[in-house]
């Protein structure tokens, strides 16, 4: 082999050896705000769980009308009232909203992982079933780093929303919630909170609106085909 050819071969061997030891780029969680219209359905989602009484009424309304909705409840709420949450979440899919509702963009990689894993552990121990591998960051706050860490923790889908009735503020009325929540197209993901009584009052009207239009209300597991 000539000297130039030998040099090229050595250079190629060095590059291949480096590639063998450098880890591949970590995957990033996919951001999902809605599903295709072809699903023919809409997903109601309820975040936080700071008012367990409102959450309880919402659970009763959903079950009485045979509707499944997805809950993103912080694990610290479950730790405080496990006997109540076991009933509230009965039959409902649950996703990960972190243990303590901290803004993920301000936490270290390790702290993000601990928030996700602790929340998952609390839910699964209480409910005796797996949590959906869906992550909704508190405040909807995320970054490329947060999405990478979530994916590394097994959460390859970050679920946000495309309809927000703003029921998280005490000034929002039930009529405002109904008006904002009932304009969704098929495939929509609606962000609600079991926090104030106005959401409880609005829920039966929201359910009635979609049923009258032949639009199914389903859990995120069904909407996203998990």
Secondary structure, 3 states (H helix, E strand, C coil): CCHHHHHHHHHHHHHHHHHHHCCCCCCCCEEECECCHHHCEEEEEEEECCCHHHHHHHHHHHHHCCCCCEEEECHHHHHHCHHHHHHHCCCCCECECCCCCCCHHHCCHHHHHHHHHHHHHHHHHHHCCCCCCEECCHHHCCCHHHHHHHHHCCCCEEECCCEECCCCCCCCCHHHHHHHHCCCCCCEEEEEECCCHHHHHHHHHHHHHHHHCCCEECCHHHHCCC
